[in-house]
């Protein structure tokens, strides 16, 4: 009799546990899960991996050579508010001078706030990173820009999201950045 009661209690605990996880799924996606749900994308000789639900996007910048975005994240005007653009600056000067000039100009504009500027590594080579916020149309966005020299060109991987969502997107942005092949 005690054996049957013990088995009954175990079954009840299993049923309660399973129903808890069915009704309360875990929504965090680890890097491994993201890579399993990712798709490869290439354009203009550049390739990357992105989440499977992301799409190719258009950019207003003439220097953009590839742009992808989360189609579920839209701003009040209907534009993708979470995106990654890769820009190419041809026949650029040195990485340091182009980077410094760009962010010195932004720093003089009150719509931009520089959060971080420094040296980083991209696929084992020297690169530079700038993190900053911008305000446009009463919306504050946060950006992470990785500047990478390649020959006489400089590529900029620019990740953007509304400031309130940026921290939640860092893992996805890092996944995409680490997959980029120039």
C-alpha positions in Angstrom: 0.0 0.0 0.0 2.8 2.4 0.9 4.4 1.6 -2.5 1.2 2.6 -4.4 0.9 5.9 -2.4 4.6 6.7 -3.1 4.2 6.0 -6.8 1.0 8.1 -6.8 2.8 11.1 -5.2 5.6 10.9 -7.7 3.1 10.8 -10.6 1.3 13.8 -9.1 4.6 15.8 -8.8 5.5 14.9 -12.4 2.2 16.1 -13.7 2.3 19.3 -11.8 5.9 19.9 -12.9 5.2 19.2 -16.6 2.1 21.4 -16.5 4.1 24.2 -14.9 6.7 24.2 -17.8 4.0 23.9 -20.4 2.1 26.9 -19.0 5.3 28.9 -18.3 7.8 28.2 -21.1 11.3 29.5 -20.7 11.9 32.3 -23.3 15.6 32.8 -22.9 17.6 31.8 -26.0 21.2 30.8 -25.4 23.9 31.3 -28.0 23.8 27.6 -28.9 20.1 27.7 -29.4 20.4 30.9 -31.5 23.0 29.4 -33.7 20.7 26.3 -34.3 17.8 28.6 -35.2 20.0 30.9 -37.4 20.2 31.4 -41.2 23.2 32.4 -43.2 22.8 35.5 -45.3 25.2 37.2 -47.8 25.2 40.3 -49.9 27.9 42.3 -51.7 30.6 39.8 -50.8 29.8 39.9 -47.0 28.2 37.0 -45.1 26.8 36.6 -41.7 24.5 34.4 -39.6 21.3 36.0 -38.2 18.3 34.7 -36.3 15.9 32.7 -38.5 13.1 35.2 -38.2 15.3 38.2 -39.3 15.0 39.6 -42.8 17.1 41.6 -45.3 16.5 45.4 -44.8 17.0 48.7 -46.6 19.1 51.5 -45.2 19.1 55.2 -45.8 22.9 55.3 -45.9 24.6 55.2 -49.3 27.5 53.4 -47.6 25.5 50.4 -46.5 26.5 47.2 -48.2 24.3 44.8 -46.1 21.4 45.4 -43.7 19.3 42.9 -41.7 16.5 43.6 -39.2 14.1 42.0 -36.8 10.7 42.3 -38.6 8.8 42.1 -35.3 10.4 45.3 -33.9 8.9 48.4 -35.5 9.0 52.0 -34.4 6.0 54.4 -34.5 6.6 55.2 -38.2 6.6 51.5 -39.1 10.4 51.1 -39.7 12.5 48.3 -38.2 13.8 49.6 -34.9 16.2 46.7 -34.3 18.8 46.2 -37.0 22.3 45.6 -38.0 23.9 47.5 -40.9 27.3 47.0 -42.4 28.7 50.0 -44.1 31.8 50.3 -46.2 34.0 53.5 -46.3 36.1 53.2 -49.4 39.6 54.7 -49.8 39.4 55.7 -46.1 42.2 57.2 -44.1 43.6 55.4 -41.1 41.2 53.5 -38.9 42.1 55.8 -35.9 41.7 59.1 -37.8 38.3 58.1 -39.4 37.0 56.7 -36.1 38.1 59.8 -34.1 36.8 62.2 -36.7 33.4 60.6 -36.9 32.8 60.4 -33.1 34.3 63.9 -32.4 31.6 65.2 -34.9 28.9 63.2 -33.2 30.0 64.4 -29.7 29.4 68.0 -30.8 25.7 67.2 -31.6 23.4 67.2 -28.5 21.3 64.4 -30.0 24.2 62.0 -29.5 25.8 60.8 -26.3 29.0 58.7 -26.5 28.9 55.9 -23.9 32.2 54.1 -24.9 35.0 54.4 -27.3 38.0 52.0 -27.4 40.1 49.3 -29.1 38.6 45.8 -29.6 39.5 42.7 -31.5 37.5 41.4 -34.5 38.3 37.9 -35.7 41.8 38.3 -34.3 42.6 41.7 -35.8 42.7 45.2 -34.3 39.4 47.1 -34.6 37.6 49.9 -32.7 34.2 50.1 -31.0 31.9 53.0 -30.1 28.7 52.7 -28.1 26.4 55.7 -28.1 22.8 56.8 -28.0 21.0 59.0 -30.4 17.7 60.9 -30.2 15.5 61.3 -33.3 11.7 61.7 -33.6 11.4 61.7 -29.8 12.9 58.1 -29.7 16.2 57.3 -28.0 18.2 54.5 -29.7 21.4 52.8 -28.5 24.1 51.8 -31.0 27.1 49.6 -31.0 29.5 50.2 -33.9 32.5 48.0 -34.7 35.1 49.6 -37.1 37.2 47.1 -39.0 40.0 48.0 -41.5 40.4 45.9 -44.6 42.9 47.0 -47.2 42.1 50.7 -48.0 38.5 50.3 -46.8 36.9 50.4 -43.4 33.8 48.4 -42.6 31.5 49.5 -39.8 29.1 46.9 -38.3 26.4 49.1 -36.7 23.9 47.4 -34.3 20.9 49.5 -33.3 17.9 49.1 -31.0 15.6 51.3 -28.9 17.5 52.1 -25.7 14.9 50.3 -23.6 15.5 47.1 -25.6 19.2 47.3 -26.3 20.4 45.2 -23.3 18.0 42.4 -24.3 19.5 42.4 -27.9 23.2 42.4 -26.9 23.4 38.6 -27.2 21.8 38.6 -30.7 24.0 41.5 -31.8 27.2 39.7 -30.5 26.1 36.5 -32.3 25.7 38.4 -35.6 29.0 40.4 -35.2 31.0 37.2 -34.4 29.6 35.5 -37.6 30.4 38.4 -40.0 32.9 37.5 -42.8 34.2 40.5 -44.8 
